[in-house]
């Protein structure tokens, strides 16, 4: 990613653009759009290094991008879900440039996230580890992704209208397991935030969060696929034809899907099961409420020095710094009683639960948006970092990074909740803990 050596040499740099006080709250408006990716044929898939960048063999189910724009007064935020393995800082910045060129609000807080499908398009990453998992970089693919993502956000912005909201969650059973420790924590919660236009009885946007790796399809698969999140979205949009369904992976760091069936059947089963929970929540949602406020915060914080481990070998720090990130962008968007927490990593279930408790302490219903704004590897509790698991080897910035991310996110939640009247300014911040 782009090095920020000058920034890191400063003890504290805080950039904030507070808005002037408002006499009265403006209404929350929202818009949504979705686009299917149009990409070159035989593009390599991203997700498994043992595919060795082999060309794909067609499309099993559509992959694309879904965008939700939220706006209140001068505050604008975009939640964007892409059927990709990860997003990196380079892709995010390319999208931002295009949004600026289209004239979207300068203070837009963009939360661009990947669903983390392991059967999505590759060839758009430039770093060593990205090329291992997605094949050689192709600028044509990169530009196509950036352009189509930005265009979808613009289309969503063009459909802004006043909204009502419902936020619900429920626990599932038998759909996810802890892949590191069979007796470890399991997060079976599915969270739903649905938005309705005034006077309409069916949602036009459904945002779903669930914590299980989209790996029902293994390295054997050579066809483009959104994995189980694609099945979920298809079923929800089939039940509510006016809706666009956005999926976000939660704290999936040690959470694996429970697979039933062979081939694509495993994705179908899990996607159907989740969709049935989502549909039941919305069919029995009860009264709608107008969101009382929209707030959006985004911070970029430096990370501990890289500690890249290959088996029992730890690379010299000067070499590790060339291979992995040295900072992380964190996002928090609160609309009504929902709060969306964007983290650029594979967050463990235990750390995810800590974030959820922090939000619920302020009477907010949390949804963790993993793989947002960048990808810094795994963020784990220190005890799990000390193990010899795959997940521990992918924790590139040492044993304290997970706690650092959670502590900073908790501070952001506190900041959202203590604002006068819960009306916030857009803020994009850079600083140290």
Kinemage of the C-alpha trace (Angstrom):
@kinemage 1
@onewidth
@group {chain A} dominant
@subgroup {mainchain}
@vectorlist {calphas} color= white
{ca unk a 1} P 0.000 0.000 0.000
{ca unk a 2} L 1.065 3.664 -0.148
{ca unk a 3} L 3.697 4.332 2.479
{ca unk a 4} L 3.058 7.158 4.893
{ca unk a 5} L 6.496 7.593 6.386
{ca unk a 6} L 6.107 11.339 6.740
{ca unk a 7} L 2.831 10.865 8.545
{ca unk a 8} L 4.213 8.214 10.879
{ca unk a 9} L 7.040 10.511 11.880
{ca unk a 10} L 4.594 12.966 13.374
{ca unk a 11} L 3.515 12.382 16.960
{ca unk a 12} L -0.093 13.285 16.238
{ca unk a 13} L -1.898 14.500 13.162
{ca unk a 14} L -5.657 14.916 13.326
{ca unk a 15} L -7.682 16.152 10.409
{ca unk a 16} L -11.325 16.822 11.120
{ca unk a 17} L -13.889 18.927 9.334
{ca unk a 18} L -16.778 19.590 11.741
{ca unk a 19} L -19.961 20.911 10.252
{ca unk a 20} L -21.631 24.042 11.545
{ca unk a 21} L -24.427 23.474 14.082
{ca unk a 22} L -27.829 22.790 12.619
{ca unk a 23} L -30.962 24.276 14.025
{ca unk a 24} L -33.004 21.167 13.305
{ca unk a 25} L -32.354 17.664 12.087
{ca unk a 26} L -32.679 17.021 8.374
{ca unk a 27} L -34.378 13.820 7.316
{ca unk a 28} L -32.305 10.774 6.427
{ca unk a 29} L -32.422 9.856 2.758
{ca unk a 30} L -31.052 6.774 1.046
{ca unk a 31} L -30.450 5.384 -2.416
{ca unk a 32} L -29.323 2.019 -3.710
{ca unk a 33} L -27.990 0.468 -6.913
{ca unk a 34} L -26.424 -2.770 -8.117
{ca unk a 35} L -24.268 -3.713 -11.094
{ca unk a 36} L -22.978 -6.993 -12.449
{ca unk a 37} L -19.236 -6.915 -13.136
{ca unk a 38} L -18.315 -7.008 -16.820
{ca unk a 39} L -14.762 -8.371 -17.013
{ca unk a 40} L -12.485 -10.120 -19.511
{ca unk a 41} L -13.106 -13.796 -20.126
{ca unk a 42} L -10.850 -16.372 -18.474
{ca unk a 43} L -9.910 -13.981 -15.713
{ca unk a 44} L -8.143 -15.821 -12.845
{ca unk a 45} L -10.113 -16.360 -9.672
{ca unk a 46} L -9.040 -14.941 -6.310
{ca unk a 47} L -8.963 -16.895 -3.089
{ca unk a 48} L -6.690 -19.927 -3.177
{ca unk a 49} L -2.980 -19.797 -3.987
{ca unk a 50} L -3.033 -23.413 -5.177
{ca unk a 51} L -5.062 -22.352 -8.204
{ca unk a 52} L -1.780 -20.723 -9.309
{ca unk a 53} L -3.543 -17.970 -11.235
{ca unk a 54} L -5.162 -20.393 -13.669
{ca unk a 55} L -7.806 -18.846 -15.943
{ca unk a 56} L -11.438 -19.190 -14.906
{ca unk a 57} L -13.837 -21.399 -16.819
{ca unk a 58} L -16.968 -19.346 -17.174
{ca unk a 59} L -19.525 -17.933 -14.748
{ca unk a 60} L -21.609 -20.048 -12.393
{ca unk a 61} L -23.530 -17.113 -10.882
{ca unk a 62} L -23.230 -13.337 -11.234
{ca unk a 63} L -20.623 -11.349 -9.327
{ca unk a 64} L -20.882 -7.623 -8.963
{ca unk a 65} L -21.295 -4.634 -6.669
{ca unk a 66} L -24.164 -3.287 -4.573
{ca unk a 67} L -24.088 0.225 -3.111
{ca unk a 68} L -26.185 1.994 -0.483
{ca unk a 69} L -25.936 5.767 -0.082
{ca unk a 70} L -27.095 7.401 3.161
{ca unk a 71} L -27.458 11.168 3.494
{ca unk a 72} L -28.647 13.617 6.117
{ca unk a 73} L -27.940 17.284 5.609
{ca unk a 74} L -24.228 17.593 4.845
{ca unk a 75} L -23.409 14.083 6.045
{ca unk a 76} L -23.092 11.437 3.328
{ca unk a 77} L -21.905 7.856 3.642
{ca unk a 78} L -21.707 4.982 1.164
{ca unk a 79} L -21.792 1.313 2.158
{ca unk a 80} L -20.534 -0.740 -0.774
{ca unk a 81} L -20.488 -4.540 -1.006
{ca unk a 82} L -18.364 -6.117 -3.758
{ca unk a 83} L -18.170 -9.786 -4.727
{ca unk a 84} L -14.401 -9.761 -4.306
{ca unk a 85} L -11.884 -11.545 -2.094
{ca unk a 86} L -10.552 -8.283 -0.647
{ca unk a 87} L -10.276 -4.617 -1.471
{ca unk a 88} L -6.974 -2.832 -1.042
{ca unk a 89} L -6.064 0.796 -0.574
{ca unk a 90} L -5.110 1.201 -4.214
{ca unk a 91} L -8.567 0.126 -5.397
{ca unk a 92} L -10.313 2.292 -2.806
{ca unk a 93} L -8.364 5.355 -3.867
{ca unk a 94} L -9.106 4.676 -7.545
{ca unk a 95} L -12.814 4.564 -6.725
{ca unk a 96} L -12.562 7.757 -4.675
{ca unk a 97} L -10.936 9.604 -7.575
{ca unk a 98} L -13.739 8.590 -9.882
{ca unk a 99} L -16.397 9.612 -7.370
{ca unk a 100} L -14.784 13.029 -7.036
{ca unk a 101} L -14.758 13.357 -10.810
{ca unk a 102} L -18.496 12.586 -10.861
{ca unk a 103} L -19.116 15.385 -8.383
{ca unk a 104} L -20.209 13.392 -5.358
{ca unk a 105} L -19.999 15.231 -2.024
{ca unk a 106} L -16.386 15.922 -1.106
{ca unk a 107} L -16.914 14.750 2.463
{ca unk a 108} L -18.385 11.392 1.427
{ca unk a 109} L -17.401 8.643 3.879
{ca unk a 110} L -16.841 5.619 1.638
{ca unk a 111} L -16.939 2.169 3.236
{ca unk a 112} L -15.926 -0.125 0.402
{ca unk a 113} L -15.944 -3.776 1.439
{ca unk a 114} L -15.454 -7.217 -0.091
{ca unk a 115} L -17.810 -10.103 0.603
{ca unk a 116} L -14.652 -12.238 0.728
{ca unk a 117} L -15.860 -14.809 -1.782
{ca unk a 118} L -13.014 -17.152 -2.698
{ca unk a 119} L -14.388 -17.550 -6.219
{ca unk a 120} L -14.512 -13.910 -7.287
{ca unk a 121} L -12.399 -12.193 -9.931
{ca unk a 122} L -8.650 -11.886 -9.429
{ca unk a 123} L -5.848 -10.090 -11.273
{ca unk a 124} L -6.405 -6.719 -9.557
{ca unk a 125} L -3.859 -6.925 -6.716
{ca unk a 126} L -0.299 -5.661 -6.946
{ca unk a 127} L 1.408 -6.817 -3.748
{ca unk a 128} L 3.281 -10.089 -3.248
{ca unk a 129} L 0.598 -11.719 -1.098
{ca unk a 130} L -2.217 -10.463 -3.352
{ca unk a 131} L -0.619 -11.985 -6.432
{ca unk a 132} L -0.283 -15.325 -4.635
{ca unk a 133} L -4.021 -15.500 -4.075
{ca unk a 134} L -5.361 -13.846 -7.241
{ca unk a 135} L -2.847 -14.231 -10.064
{ca unk a 136} L -0.819 -11.636 -11.922
{ca unk a 137} L -1.963 -8.019 -11.984
{ca unk a 138} L -3.968 -6.923 -15.029
{ca unk a 139} L -4.526 -3.147 -15.262
{ca unk a 140} L -7.530 -3.708 -17.523
{ca unk a 141} L -9.265 -5.688 -14.786
{ca unk a 142} L -8.306 -3.168 -12.113
{ca unk a 143} L -9.660 -0.218 -14.095
{ca unk a 144} L -12.864 -2.078 -14.949
{ca unk a 145} L -13.530 -2.875 -11.298
{ca unk a 146} L -12.808 0.683 -10.137
{ca unk a 147} L -15.008 2.194 -12.841
{ca unk a 148} L -17.952 -0.150 -12.290
{ca unk a 149} L -17.843 0.242 -8.509
{ca unk a 150} L -17.752 4.039 -8.785
{ca unk a 151} L -20.546 4.102 -11.359
{ca unk a 152} L -22.754 2.020 -9.055
{ca unk a 153} L -22.191 4.414 -6.144
{ca unk a 154} L -23.098 7.335 -8.418
{ca unk a 155} L -26.285 5.568 -9.525
{ca unk a 156} L -27.234 4.975 -5.897
{ca unk a 157} L -26.705 8.650 -5.146
{ca unk a 158} L -29.102 9.564 -7.949
{ca unk a 159} L -31.957 7.666 -6.268
{ca unk a 160} L -31.870 9.364 -2.851
{ca unk a 161} L -35.250 9.560 -1.132
{ca unk a 162} L -36.550 9.833 2.462
{ca unk a 163} L -36.587 6.492 4.251
{ca unk a 164} L -37.911 4.487 7.156
{ca unk a 165} L -35.925 1.719 8.788
{ca unk a 166} L -36.128 -1.542 10.659
{ca unk a 167} L -33.174 -3.271 12.358
{ca unk a 168} L -33.371 -6.861 13.550
{ca unk a 169} L -31.124 -9.796 14.410
{ca unk a 170} L -31.510 -13.453 15.269
{ca unk a 171} L -29.307 -16.395 16.168
{ca unk a 172} L -28.858 -19.244 13.738
{ca unk a 173} L -27.861 -22.784 14.609
{ca unk a 174} L -25.694 -25.266 12.734
{ca unk a 175} L -24.581 -22.880 9.975
{ca unk a 176} L -21.129 -21.851 11.220
{ca unk a 177} L -18.327 -23.368 13.291
{ca unk a 178} L -15.030 -22.288 14.822
{ca unk a 179} L -12.389 -23.619 12.449
{ca unk a 180} L -9.462 -22.997 14.795
{ca unk a 181} L -10.797 -24.330 18.103
{ca unk a 182} L -13.854 -26.622 18.095
{ca unk a 183} L -14.623 -25.443 21.630
{ca unk a 184} L -13.973 -21.776 20.803
{ca unk a 185} L -16.526 -19.009 20.267
{ca unk a 186} L -19.016 -19.286 17.422
{ca unk a 187} L -20.910 -16.284 16.062
{ca unk a 188} L -24.173 -17.518 14.592
{ca unk a 189} L -25.926 -14.139 14.612
{ca unk a 190} L -27.442 -12.766 11.418
{ca unk a 191} L -28.191 -9.032 11.486
{ca unk a 192} L -30.517 -7.217 9.096
{ca unk a 193} L -31.095 -3.527 8.434
{ca unk a 194} L -33.889 -2.822 5.936
{ca unk a 195} L -34.805 0.553 4.469
{ca unk a 196} L -38.211 1.501 3.069
{ca unk a 197} L -39.279 4.502 1.030
{ca unk a 198} L -42.102 6.543 2.471
{ca unk a 199} L -45.468 4.920 1.878
{ca unk a 200} L -44.026 1.613 0.653
{ca unk a 201} L -44.533 -1.694 2.457
{ca unk a 202} L -41.607 -3.627 1.030
{ca unk a 203} L -37.929 -2.682 1.430
{ca unk a 204} L -35.812 -1.239 -1.330
{ca unk a 205} L -32.536 -1.983 0.504
{ca unk a 206} L -31.712 -4.935 2.747
{ca unk a 207} L -28.302 -5.020 4.453
{ca unk a 208} L -27.263 -8.390 5.894
{ca unk a 209} L -24.297 -9.238 8.118
{ca unk a 210} L -23.126 -12.765 8.925
{ca unk a 211} L -19.813 -14.211 10.115
{ca unk a 212} L -18.778 -17.256 8.101
{ca unk a 213} L -16.029 -17.417 5.502
{ca unk a 214} L -17.488 -17.613 1.976
{ca unk a 215} L -15.519 -20.812 1.323
{ca unk a 216} L -18.247 -23.342 0.635
{ca unk a 217} L -16.588 -23.552 -2.796
{ca unk a 218} L -13.049 -24.883 -2.615
{ca unk a 219} L -10.012 -24.488 -4.816
{ca unk a 220} L -11.542 -27.103 -7.111
{ca unk a 221} L -13.967 -24.495 -8.420
{ca unk a 222} L -12.923 -22.676 -11.600
{ca unk a 223} L -16.107 -20.692 -12.237
{ca unk a 224} L -16.845 -17.163 -11.075
{ca unk a 225} L -19.228 -17.249 -8.131
{ca unk a 226} L -20.337 -15.078 -5.221
{ca unk a 227} L -20.512 -18.252 -3.066
{ca unk a 228} L -23.279 -18.394 -0.456
{ca unk a 229} L -23.682 -14.568 -0.197
{ca unk a 230} L -24.823 -14.620 -3.832
{ca unk a 231} L -27.473 -17.229 -3.061
{ca unk a 232} L -28.623 -15.209 -0.051
{ca unk a 233} L -28.939 -12.021 -2.124
{ca unk a 234} L -30.748 -13.846 -4.930
{ca unk a 235} L -33.315 -15.333 -2.543
{ca unk a 236} L -33.938 -12.080 -0.642
{ca unk a 237} L -34.289 -10.092 -3.864
{ca unk a 238} L -36.603 -12.790 -5.192
{ca unk a 239} L -38.872 -12.468 -2.163
{ca unk a 240} L -38.733 -8.655 -2.211
{ca unk a 241} L -38.464 -7.735 -5.928
{ca unk a 242} L -38.076 -4.021 -5.157
{ca unk a 243} L -35.022 -4.654 -2.965
{ca unk a 244} L -31.268 -4.715 -3.426
{ca unk a 245} L -29.581 -6.984 -0.875
{ca unk a 246} L -26.093 -6.100 0.340
{ca unk a 247} L -24.066 -8.744 2.177
{ca unk a 248} L -21.193 -7.987 4.540
{ca unk a 249} L -18.928 -10.571 6.139
{ca unk a 250} L -18.646 -10.071 9.884
{ca unk a 251} L -15.922 -11.244 12.266
{ca unk a 252} L -15.030 -14.323 10.214
{ca unk a 253} L -11.389 -14.727 11.227
{ca unk a 254} L -11.939 -18.107 12.886
{ca unk a 255} L -15.451 -18.824 11.579
{ca unk a 256} L -16.092 -21.392 8.831
{ca unk a 257} L -19.335 -22.364 7.114
{ca unk a 258} L -20.868 -25.716 7.932
{ca unk a 259} L -20.904 -27.448 4.540
{ca unk a 260} L -23.672 -29.801 3.525
{ca unk a 261} L -23.667 -31.363 0.098
{ca unk a 262} L -21.079 -31.484 -2.637
{ca unk a 263} L -20.090 -28.991 -5.299
{ca unk a 264} L -22.261 -25.900 -5.475
{ca unk a 265} L -24.918 -27.546 -3.325
{ca unk a 266} L -23.117 -26.414 -0.157
{ca unk a 267} L -23.360 -22.753 -1.187
{ca unk a 268} L -27.016 -23.174 -2.112
{ca unk a 269} L -27.908 -24.769 1.215
{ca unk a 270} L -26.206 -22.130 3.353
{ca unk a 271} L -27.494 -19.236 1.245
{ca unk a 272} L -31.063 -20.582 1.370
{ca unk a 273} L -30.883 -21.077 5.143
{ca unk a 274} L -29.646 -17.531 5.778
{ca unk a 275} L -32.184 -16.037 3.388
{ca unk a 276} L -35.005 -17.799 5.221
{ca unk a 277} L -33.881 -16.150 8.475
{ca unk a 278} L -33.650 -12.724 6.814
{ca unk a 279} L -37.054 -13.038 5.177
{ca unk a 280} L -38.670 -14.181 8.425
{ca unk a 281} L -37.193 -11.209 10.276
{ca unk a 282} L -38.578 -8.774 7.709
{ca unk a 283} L -41.984 -10.406 7.332
{ca unk a 284} L -42.432 -10.124 11.101
{ca unk a 285} L -40.567 -6.861 11.572
{ca unk a 286} L -43.406 -4.812 13.023
{ca unk a 287} L -43.546 -1.031 12.817
{ca unk a 288} L -41.066 1.037 10.842
{ca unk a 289} L -39.224 4.016 12.274
{ca unk a 290} L -37.724 7.090 10.708
{ca unk a 291} L -33.963 7.164 11.475
{ca unk a 292} L -33.335 10.038 13.852
{ca unk a 293} L -29.810 10.810 12.639
{ca unk a 294} L -26.899 9.806 10.431
{ca unk a 295} L -23.294 9.924 11.608
{ca unk a 296} L -20.117 8.840 9.843
{ca unk a 297} L -16.571 8.631 11.162
{ca unk a 298} L -13.449 7.323 9.461
{ca unk a 299} L -9.953 7.144 10.906
{ca unk a 300} L -6.599 5.954 9.626
{ca unk a 301} L -4.326 4.658 12.384
{ca unk a 302} L -0.743 3.360 12.233
{ca unk a 303} L -0.141 -0.308 12.965
{ca unk a 304} L 2.612 -1.976 14.978
{ca unk a 305} L 5.766 -2.810 13.047
{ca unk a 306} L 5.348 -5.698 10.622
{ca unk a 307} L 6.123 -9.181 11.949
{ca unk a 308} L 5.762 -11.496 8.964
{ca unk a 309} L 6.238 -15.147 9.880
{ca unk a 310} L 6.913 -18.006 7.471
{ca unk a 311} L 6.665 -21.135 9.585
{ca unk a 312} L 9.177 -20.723 12.409
{ca unk a 313} L 11.021 -17.972 10.546
{ca unk a 314} L 10.217 -14.301 11.168
{ca unk a 315} L 11.306 -12.059 8.308
{ca unk a 316} L 13.560 -9.078 9.087
{ca unk a 317} L 11.429 -6.070 9.853
{ca unk a 318} L 12.814 -4.055 6.943
{ca unk a 319} L 11.617 -6.784 4.590
{ca unk a 320} L 8.283 -7.283 6.355
{ca unk a 321} L 7.505 -3.587 6.015
{ca unk a 322} L 7.788 -3.919 2.240
{ca unk a 323} L 5.251 -6.738 2.124
{ca unk a 324} L 2.403 -5.640 4.396
{ca unk a 325} L 0.471 -2.587 5.524
{ca unk a 326} L 1.638 -0.042 8.032
{ca unk a 327} L -1.744 1.545 8.781
{ca unk a 328} L -5.432 0.699 8.882
{ca unk a 329} L -8.584 2.610 8.012
{ca unk a 330} L -11.524 2.153 10.392
{ca unk a 331} L -15.102 3.249 9.741
{ca unk a 332} L -18.231 3.744 11.827
{ca unk a 333} L -21.561 4.743 10.304
{ca unk a 334} L -24.616 5.083 12.544
{ca unk a 335} L -28.108 5.522 11.113
{ca unk a 336} L -30.948 5.438 13.570
{ca unk a 337} L -30.305 2.521 15.909
{ca unk a 338} L -27.984 0.675 13.494
{ca unk a 339} L -24.222 1.101 13.529
{ca unk a 340} L -21.999 -0.296 10.773
{ca unk a 341} L -18.409 -0.968 11.851
{ca unk a 342} L -15.911 -1.264 8.994
{ca unk a 343} L -12.652 -3.111 9.694
{ca unk a 344} L -9.958 -3.960 7.100
{ca unk a 345} L -9.209 -7.489 8.232
{ca unk a 346} L -10.186 -11.028 9.163
{ca unk a 347} L -11.388 -10.196 12.679
{ca unk a 348} L -11.773 -13.084 15.145
{ca unk a 349} L -15.170 -13.869 16.660
{ca unk a 350} L -14.007 -12.996 20.187
{ca unk a 351} L -12.833 -9.539 19.132
{ca unk a 352} L -15.993 -9.085 17.110
{ca unk a 353} L -18.095 -9.854 20.166
{ca unk a 354} L -16.181 -7.200 22.126
{ca unk a 355} L -17.131 -4.640 19.470
{ca unk a 356} L -20.736 -5.743 19.507
{ca unk a 357} L -20.942 -5.372 23.279
{ca unk a 358} L -19.496 -1.867 23.047
{ca unk a 359} L -22.183 -0.857 20.555
{ca unk a 360} L -25.014 -2.472 22.484
{ca unk a 361} L -23.941 -0.652 25.620
{ca unk a 362} L -25.047 2.491 23.760
{ca unk a 363} L -28.298 0.839 22.604
{ca unk a 364} L -27.021 0.495 19.061
{ca unk a 365} L -27.490 -2.647 16.960
{ca unk a 366} L -24.048 -3.418 15.458
{ca unk a 367} L -23.135 -4.910 12.120
{ca unk a 368} L -19.445 -5.608 11.481
{ca unk a 369} L -18.305 -4.961 7.915
{ca unk a 370} L -15.159 -7.006 7.448
{ca unk a 371} L -12.672 -6.559 4.600
{ca unk a 372} L -13.494 -2.839 4.359
{ca unk a 373} L -11.233 -0.135 2.891
{ca unk a 374} L -8.131 -2.361 2.765
{ca unk a 375} L -6.833 -5.724 3.938
{ca unk a 376} L -4.216 -5.991 6.688
{ca unk a 377} L -4.485 -9.730 7.363
{ca unk a 378} L -5.870 -11.414 10.482
{ca unk a 379} L -6.628 -9.573 13.725
{ca unk a 380} L -6.661 -11.992 16.653
{ca unk a 381} L -6.503 -12.079 20.452
{ca unk a 382} L -2.905 -12.343 21.605
{ca unk a 383} L -3.394 -15.904 22.873
{ca unk a 384} L -4.506 -17.062 19.435
{ca unk a 385} L -1.617 -15.183 17.823
{ca unk a 386} L 0.805 -17.316 19.849
{ca unk a 387} L -0.466 -20.546 18.254
{ca unk a 388} L 0.922 -22.162 15.110
{ca unk a 389} L -2.310 -21.958 13.169
{ca unk a 390} L -2.725 -20.595 9.651
{ca unk a 391} L -4.691 -17.673 11.075
{ca unk a 392} L -1.817 -16.753 13.384
{ca unk a 393} L 0.672 -16.836 10.516
{ca unk a 394} L -1.530 -14.336 8.658
{ca unk a 395} L -1.515 -11.822 11.528
{ca unk a 396} L 1.127 -9.662 9.860
{ca unk a 397} L 1.506 -6.874 12.410
{ca unk a 398} L 2.133 -8.737 15.613
{ca unk a 399} L 0.194 -9.857 18.695
{ca unk a 400} L -1.387 -6.544 19.724
{ca unk a 401} L -2.955 -5.441 16.436
{ca unk a 402} L -6.340 -7.059 17.135
{ca unk a 403} L -6.743 -5.327 20.475
{ca unk a 404} L -5.538 -2.042 18.962
{ca unk a 405} L -8.217 -2.193 16.261
{ca unk a 406} L -10.969 -3.057 18.750
{ca unk a 407} L -9.915 -0.353 21.225
{ca unk a 408} L -9.881 2.316 18.533
{ca unk a 409} L -13.235 1.185 17.147
{ca unk a 410} L -14.694 1.272 20.659
{ca unk a 411} L -13.543 4.873 21.004
{ca unk a 412} L -15.265 5.693 17.718
{ca unk a 413} L -18.506 4.107 18.941
{ca unk a 414} L -18.276 6.179 22.122
{ca unk a 415} L -17.703 9.303 20.058
{ca unk a 416} L -20.773 8.643 17.917
{ca unk a 417} L -22.927 8.041 20.965
{ca unk a 418} L -21.877 11.102 22.964
{ca unk a 419} L -22.528 13.681 20.266
{ca unk a 420} L -25.183 16.241 21.075
{ca unk a 421} L -28.470 14.923 19.752
{ca unk a 422} L -26.597 12.101 17.961
{ca unk a 423} L -26.038 14.397 14.975
{ca unk a 424} L -22.494 14.135 13.703
{ca unk a 425} L -20.221 15.857 11.298
{ca unk a 426} L -18.589 13.873 8.555
{ca unk a 427} L -15.066 13.271 9.730
{ca unk a 428} L -12.122 11.656 8.053
{ca unk a 429} L -9.335 11.444 10.592
{ca unk a 430} L -5.752 10.325 10.706
{ca unk a 431} L -3.988 9.806 14.013
{ca unk a 432} L -2.186 7.616 16.460
{ca unk a 433} L -3.774 5.738 19.384
